[in-house]
Amino acid sequence: DVLIRVFDVRGRLVKMLVHAAQDAGRHTVVWDGADGGGLPVSSGMYFCRLEAGDTALTRKMLLVR
C-alpha cells in the first residue's frame, strides 16, 4: 500500500491523500488545501509524508492563501 498524508507543524494529521495499492510508476496527487472534513486550512507550513514499502519520504510544503 501507498500512504500519502499531510501533517501540520505540530505533527497532527490534516488529511489522508492516498491509502491504496498503486502500480509502480509515476503518479500525481493534488492537495486542495482542505482538511479531512473538507474545510480550508490556514496558510502556513505543512509536511507531506509518503510511505511505500520500505520507502518513507517527508517534504515541506508552504500553503499561501
Biopython code that builds the backbone (N, CA, C, O; Angstrom):
import numpy as np
from Bio.PDB.StructureBuilder import StructureBuilder

atoms = [
    (1, "ASP", "N", (0.826, -1.193, 0.000)),
    (1, "ASP", "CA", (0.000, 0.000, 0.000)),
    (1, "ASP", "C", (0.870, 1.255, 0.000)),
    (1, "ASP", "O", (2.000, 1.252, 0.487)),
    (2, "VAL", "N", (0.321, 2.303, -0.548)),
    (2, "VAL", "CA", (0.959, 3.614, -0.547)),
    (2, "VAL", "C", (0.151, 4.529, 0.365)),
    (2, "VAL", "O", (-1.076, 4.585, 0.281)),
    (3, "LEU", "N", (0.855, 5.241, 1.234)),
    (3, "LEU", "CA", (0.227, 6.230, 2.110)),
    (3, "LEU", "C", (0.803, 7.596, 1.775)),
    (3, "LEU", "O", (2.022, 7.759, 1.724)),
    (4, "ILE", "N", (-0.054, 8.573, 1.546)),
    (4, "ILE", "CA", (0.381, 9.959, 1.412)),
    (4, "ILE", "C", (-0.509, 10.780, 2.325)),
    (4, "ILE", "O", (-1.728, 10.827, 2.160)),
    (5, "ARG", "N", (0.129, 11.428, 3.296)),
    (5, "ARG", "CA", (-0.621, 12.185, 4.297)),
    (5, "ARG", "C", (-0.030, 13.583, 4.449)),
    (5, "ARG", "O", (1.157, 13.803, 4.211)),
    (6, "VAL", "N", (-0.874, 14.511, 4.845)),
    (6, "VAL", "CA", (-0.448, 15.882, 5.116)),
    (6, "VAL", "C", (-0.562, 16.117, 6.621)),
    (6, "VAL", "O", (-1.584, 15.808, 7.234)),
    (7, "PHE", "N", (0.509, 16.672, 7.211)),
    (7, "PHE", "CA", (0.554, 16.986, 8.634)),
    (7, "PHE", "C", (0.821, 18.470, 8.831)),
    (7, "PHE", "O", (1.440, 19.114, 7.984)),
    (8, "ASP", "N", (0.351, 19.012, 9.953)),
    (8, "ASP", "CA", (0.683, 20.394, 10.285)),
    (8, "ASP", "C", (2.012, 20.423, 11.036)),
    (8, "ASP", "O", (2.618, 19.377, 11.269)),
    (9, "VAL", "N", (2.467, 21.618, 11.415)),
    (9, "VAL", "CA", (3.778, 21.741, 12.059)),
    (9, "VAL", "C", (3.817, 21.111, 13.449)),
    (9, "VAL", "O", (4.898, 20.864, 13.982)),
    (10, "ARG", "N", (2.668, 20.852, 14.034)),
    (10, "ARG", "CA", (2.617, 20.174, 15.338)),
    (10, "ARG", "C", (2.551, 18.664, 15.206)),
    (10, "ARG", "O", (2.486, 17.954, 16.210)),
    (11, "GLY", "N", (2.569, 18.167, 13.975)),
    (11, "GLY", "CA", (2.542, 16.730, 13.748)),
    (11, "GLY", "C", (1.160, 16.126, 13.688)),
    (11, "GLY", "O", (1.019, 14.904, 13.641)),
    (12, "ARG", "N", (0.134, 16.964, 13.690)),
    (12, "ARG", "CA", (-1.243, 16.457, 13.627)),
    (12, "ARG", "C", (-1.622, 16.166, 12.183)),
    (12, "ARG", "O", (-1.301, 16.931, 11.274)),
    (13, "LEU", "N", (-2.306, 15.055, 11.991)),
    (13, "LEU", "CA", (-2.771, 14.693, 10.656)),
    (13, "LEU", "C", (-3.809, 15.704, 10.189)),
    (13, "LEU", "O", (-4.795, 15.963, 10.880)),
    (14, "VAL", "N", (-3.579, 16.270, 9.013)),
    (14, "VAL", "CA", (-4.513, 17.215, 8.410)),
    (14, "VAL", "C", (-5.413, 16.491, 7.421)),
    (14, "VAL", "O", (-6.632, 16.664, 7.432)),
    (15, "LYS", "N", (-4.795, 15.668, 6.555)),
    (15, "LYS", "CA", (-5.585, 14.962, 5.548)),
    (15, "LYS", "C", (-4.830, 13.748, 5.029)),
    (15, "LYS", "O", (-3.617, 13.798, 4.824)),
    (16, "MET", "N", (-5.551, 12.667, 4.820)),
    (16, "MET", "CA", (-5.023, 11.475, 4.160)),
    (16, "MET", "C", (-5.326, 11.640, 2.672)),
    (16, "MET", "O", (-6.491, 11.677, 2.274)),
    (17, "LEU", "N", (-4.289, 11.738, 1.858)),
    (17, "LEU", "CA", (-4.492, 11.927, 0.422)),
    (17, "LEU", "C", (-4.599, 10.609, -0.328)),
    (17, "LEU", "O", (-5.415, 10.471, -1.240)),
    (18, "VAL", "N", (-3.773, 9.640, 0.056)),
    (18, "VAL", "CA", (-3.775, 8.334, -0.615)),
    (18, "VAL", "C", (-3.574, 7.255, 0.436)),
    (18, "VAL", "O", (-2.717, 7.383, 1.310)),
    (19, "HIS", "N", (-4.355, 6.203, 0.349)),
    (19, "HIS", "CA", (-4.160, 4.998, 1.158)),
    (19, "HIS", "C", (-4.685, 3.848, 0.316)),
    (19, "HIS", "O", (-5.813, 3.388, 0.493)),
    (20, "ALA", "N", (-3.840, 3.393, -0.606)),
    (20, "ALA", "CA", (-4.288, 2.381, -1.563)),
    (20, "ALA", "C", (-3.086, 1.703, -2.200)),
    (20, "ALA", "O", (-1.967, 2.213, -2.157)),
    (21, "ALA", "N", (-3.340, 0.558, -2.785)),
    (21, "ALA", "CA", (-2.318, -0.105, -3.588)),
    (21, "ALA", "C", (-2.138, 0.694, -4.871)),
    (21, "ALA", "O", (-3.111, 1.157, -5.466)),
    (22, "GLN", "N", (-0.889, 0.852, -5.292)),
    (22, "GLN", "CA", (-0.584, 1.606, -6.512)),
    (22, "GLN", "C", (0.360, 0.779, -7.371)),
    (22, "GLN", "O", (1.264, 0.120, -6.856)),
    (23, "ASP", "N", (0.152, 0.814, -8.663)),
    (23, "ASP", "CA", (1.098, 0.202, -9.583)),
    (23, "ASP", "C", (2.385, 1.011, -9.578)),
    (23, "ASP", "O", (2.369, 2.213, -9.312)),
    (24, "ALA", "N", (3.500, 0.351, -9.873)),
    (24, "ALA", "CA", (4.772, 1.056, -9.979)),
    (24, "ALA", "C", (4.679, 2.090, -11.096)),
    (24, "ALA", "O", (3.972, 1.893, -12.084)),
    (25, "GLY", "N", (5.391, 3.179, -10.927)),
    (25, "GLY", "CA", (5.396, 4.217, -11.954)),
    (25, "GLY", "C", (5.186, 5.587, -11.354)),
    (25, "GLY", "O", (5.186, 5.761, -10.135)),
    (26, "ARG", "N", (5.010, 6.543, -12.220)),
    (26, "ARG", "CA", (4.842, 7.940, -11.817)),
    (26, "ARG", "C", (3.366, 8.254, -11.637)),
    (26, "ARG", "O", (2.536, 7.922, -12.484)),
    (27, "HIS", "N", (3.054, 8.894, -10.526)),
    (27, "HIS", "CA", (1.674, 9.264, -10.218)),
    (27, "HIS", "C", (1.646, 10.717, -9.753)),
    (27, "HIS", "O", (2.660, 11.249, -9.300)),
    (28, "THR", "N", (0.502, 11.345, -9.864)),
    (28, "THR", "CA", (0.326, 12.724, -9.418)),
    (28, "THR", "C", (-0.801, 12.783, -8.400)),
    (28, "THR", "O", (-1.861, 12.186, -8.590)),
    (29, "VAL", "N", (-0.556, 13.509, -7.321)),
    (29, "VAL", "CA", (-1.566, 13.722, -6.289)),
    (29, "VAL", "C", (-1.662, 15.222, -6.053)),
    (29, "VAL", "O", (-0.642, 15.901, -5.932)),
    (30, "VAL", "N", (-2.878, 15.737, -5.988)),
    (30, "VAL", "CA", (-3.089, 17.162, -5.745)),
    (30, "VAL", "C", (-3.822, 17.331, -4.420)),
    (30, "VAL", "O", (-4.848, 16.696, -4.177)),
    (31, "TRP", "N", (-3.278, 18.199, -3.569)),
    (31, "TRP", "CA", (-3.949, 18.556, -2.320)),
    (31, "TRP", "C", (-4.662, 19.883, -2.534)),
    (31, "TRP", "O", (-4.051, 20.855, -2.977)),
    (32, "ASP", "N", (-5.926, 19.925, -2.226)),
    (32, "ASP", "CA", (-6.737, 21.121, -2.450)),
    (32, "ASP", "C", (-6.657, 22.139, -1.316)),
    (32, "ASP", "O", (-7.371, 23.141, -1.347)),
    (33, "GLY", "N", (-5.813, 21.911, -0.325)),
    (33, "GLY", "CA", (-5.670, 22.845, 0.785)),
    (33, "GLY", "C", (-6.749, 22.705, 1.841)),
    (33, "GLY", "O", (-6.904, 23.575, 2.698)),
    (34, "ALA", "N", (-7.491, 21.617, 1.780)),
    (34, "ALA", "CA", (-8.562, 21.376, 2.751)),
    (34, "ALA", "C", (-8.145, 20.265, 3.713)),
    (34, "ALA", "O", (-7.277, 19.447, 3.408)),
    (35, "ASP", "N", (-8.786, 20.260, 4.879)),
    (35, "ASP", "CA", (-8.535, 19.190, 5.838)),
    (35, "ASP", "C", (-9.415, 17.985, 5.514)),
    (35, "ASP", "O", (-10.120, 17.978, 4.506)),
    (36, "GLY", "N", (-9.369, 16.980, 6.364)),
    (36, "GLY", "CA", (-10.138, 15.760, 6.136)),
    (36, "GLY", "C", (-11.640, 15.969, 6.115)),
    (36, "GLY", "O", (-12.372, 15.153, 5.554)),
    (37, "GLY", "N", (-12.108, 17.053, 6.720)),
    (37, "GLY", "CA", (-13.538, 17.366, 6.735)),
    (37, "GLY", "C", (-13.964, 18.276, 5.601)),
    (37, "GLY", "O", (-15.131, 18.656, 5.505)),
    (38, "GLY", "N", (-13.004, 18.630, 4.729)),
    (38, "GLY", "CA", (-13.319, 19.484, 3.592)),
    (38, "GLY", "C", (-13.206, 20.973, 3.854)),
    (38, "GLY", "O", (-13.497, 21.783, 2.973)),
    (39, "LEU", "N", (-12.784, 21.346, 5.066)),
    (39, "LEU", "CA", (-12.643, 22.766, 5.398)),
    (39, "LEU", "C", (-11.260, 23.270, 5.009)),
    (39, "LEU", "O", (-10.274, 22.557, 5.198)),
    (40, "PRO", "N", (-11.162, 24.483, 4.468)),
    (40, "PRO", "CA", (-9.849, 25.018, 4.088)),
    (40, "PRO", "C", (-8.971, 25.231, 5.323)),
    (40, "PRO", "O", (-9.444, 25.691, 6.362)),
    (41, "VAL", "N", (-7.696, 24.893, 5.196)),
    (41, "VAL", "CA", (-6.754, 25.094, 6.292)),
    (41, "VAL", "C", (-6.086, 26.457, 6.141)),
    (41, "VAL", "O", (-6.146, 27.071, 5.075)),
    (42, "SER", "N", (-5.461, 26.918, 7.198)),
    (42, "SER", "CA", (-4.795, 28.219, 7.207)),
    (42, "SER", "C", (-3.505, 28.181, 6.405)),
    (42, "SER", "O", (-2.918, 27.122, 6.186)),
    (43, "SER", "N", (-3.076, 29.368, 5.971)),
    (43, "SER", "CA", (-1.754, 29.497, 5.361)),
    (43, "SER", "C", (-0.710, 29.040, 6.366)),
    (43, "SER", "O", (-0.897, 29.190, 7.574)),
    (44, "GLY", "N", (0.383, 28.487, 5.873)),
    (44, "GLY", "CA", (1.458, 28.070, 6.763)),
    (44, "GLY", "C", (2.222, 26.886, 6.218)),
    (44, "GLY", "O", (2.039, 26.471, 5.074)),
    (45, "MET", "N", (3.095, 26.347, 7.075)),
    (45, "MET", "CA", (3.947, 25.227, 6.717)),
    (45, "MET", "C", (3.229, 23.914, 7.007)),
    (45, "MET", "O", (2.622, 23.742, 8.064)),
    (46, "TYR", "N", (3.308, 23.001, 6.063)),
    (46, "TYR", "CA", (2.746, 21.665, 6.210)),
    (46, "TYR", "C", (3.781, 20.665, 5.727)),
    (46, "TYR", "O", (4.738, 21.028, 5.044)),
    (47, "PHE", "N", (3.586, 19.415, 6.082)),
    (47, "PHE", "CA", (4.502, 18.357, 5.684)),
    (47, "PHE", "C", (3.733, 17.272, 4.955)),
    (47, "PHE", "O", (2.670, 16.839, 5.398)),
    (48, "CYS", "N", (4.281, 16.845, 3.840)),
    (48, "CYS", "CA", (3.706, 15.748, 3.069)),
    (48, "CYS", "C", (4.559, 14.516, 3.339)),
    (48, "CYS", "O", (5.772, 14.539, 3.133)),
    (49, "ARG", "N", (3.936, 13.458, 3.793)),
    (49, "ARG", "CA", (4.638, 12.215, 4.131)),
    (49, "ARG", "C", (4.174, 11.114, 3.198)),
    (49, "ARG", "O", (2.982, 10.816, 3.127)),
    (50, "LEU", "N", (5.118, 10.504, 2.475)),
    (50, "LEU", "CA", (4.837, 9.389, 1.584)),
    (50, "LEU", "C", (5.477, 8.136, 2.163)),
    (50, "LEU", "O", (6.653, 8.147, 2.527)),
    (51, "GLU", "N", (4.711, 7.065, 2.247)),
    (51, "GLU", "CA", (5.229, 5.771, 2.689)),
    (51, "GLU", "C", (4.799, 4.720, 1.678)),
    (51, "GLU", "O", (3.616, 4.586, 1.365)),
    (52, "ALA", "N", (5.776, 3.978, 1.174)),
    (52, "ALA", "CA", (5.506, 2.916, 0.199)),
    (52, "ALA", "C", (6.554, 1.830, 0.388)),
    (52, "ALA", "O", (7.737, 2.048, 0.129)),
    (53, "GLY", "N", (6.120, 0.673, 0.835)),
    (53, "GLY", "CA", (7.068, -0.411, 1.075)),
    (53, "GLY", "C", (8.092, 0.006, 2.114)),
    (53, "GLY", "O", (7.735, 0.430, 3.214)),
    (54, "ASP", "N", (9.378, -0.114, 1.761)),
    (54, "ASP", "CA", (10.460, 0.259, 2.670)),
    (54, "ASP", "C", (10.846, 1.729, 2.549)),
    (54, "ASP", "O", (11.784, 2.174, 3.211)),
    (55, "THR", "N", (10.152, 2.478, 1.728)),
    (55, "THR", "CA", (10.491, 3.875, 1.472)),
    (55, "THR", "C", (9.580, 4.807, 2.255)),
    (55, "THR", "O", (8.365, 4.616, 2.303)),
    (56, "ALA", "N", (10.181, 5.810, 2.864)),
    (56, "ALA", "CA", (9.415, 6.851, 3.552)),
    (56, "ALA", "C", (10.089, 8.191, 3.273)),
    (56, "ALA", "O", (11.286, 8.349, 3.511)),
    (57, "LEU", "N", (9.323, 9.150, 2.769)),
    (57, "LEU", "CA", (9.836, 10.485, 2.452)),
    (57, "LEU", "C", (8.926, 11.533, 3.065)),
    (57, "LEU", "O", (7.704, 11.386, 3.069)),
    (58, "THR", "N", (9.528, 12.587, 3.580)),
    (58, "THR", "CA", (8.764, 13.720, 4.095)),
    (58, "THR", "C", (9.282, 14.982, 3.427)),
    (58, "THR", "O", (10.491, 15.200, 3.351)),
    (59, "ARG", "N", (8.365, 15.815, 2.943)),
    (59, "ARG", "CA", (8.724, 17.070, 2.279)),
    (59, "ARG", "C", (7.909, 18.210, 2.871)),
    (59, "ARG", "O", (6.736, 18.045, 3.207)),
    (60, "LYS", "N", (8.553, 19.377, 2.994)),
    (60, "LYS", "CA", (7.870, 20.575, 3.469)),
    (60, "LYS", "C", (7.051, 21.186, 2.343)),
    (60, "LYS", "O", (7.436, 21.136, 1.174)),
    (61, "MET", "N", (5.913, 21.766, 2.718)),
    (61, "MET", "CA", (5.073, 22.495, 1.764)),
    (61, "MET", "C", (4.656, 23.798, 2.429)),
    (61, "MET", "O", (4.359, 23.820, 3.623)),
    (62, "LEU", "N", (4.633, 24.868, 1.674)),
    (62, "LEU", "CA", (4.166, 26.151, 2.181)),
    (62, "LEU", "C", (2.864, 26.489, 1.474)),
    (62, "LEU", "O", (2.828, 26.634, 0.252)),
    (63, "LEU", "N", (1.805, 26.613, 2.245)),
    (63, "LEU", "CA", (0.497, 26.969, 1.697)),
    (63, "LEU", "C", (0.278, 28.461, 1.921)),
    (63, "LEU", "O", (0.304, 28.941, 3.054)),
    (64, "VAL", "N", (0.063, 29.186, 0.824)),
    (64, "VAL", "CA", (-0.179, 30.623, 0.891)),
    (64, "VAL", "C", (-1.550, 30.891, 0.308)),
    (64, "VAL", "O", (-1.824, 30.527, -0.836)),
    (65, "ARG", "N", (-2.399, 31.515, 1.073)),
    (65, "ARG", "CA", (-3.754, 31.837, 0.607)),
    (65, "ARG", "C", (-3.847, 33.291, 0.226)),
    (65, "ARG", "O", (-4.909, 33.753, -0.191)),
]
sb = StructureBuilder()
sb.init_structure("model")
sb.init_model(0)
sb.init_chain("A")
sb.init_seg("    ")
for serial, (resi, resn, name, xyz) in enumerate(atoms, 1):
    if name == "N":
        sb.init_residue(resn, " ", resi, " ")
    sb.init_atom(name, np.array(xyz, "f"), 0.0, 1.0, " ", f" {name:<3s}", serial, name[0])
structure = sb.get_structure()
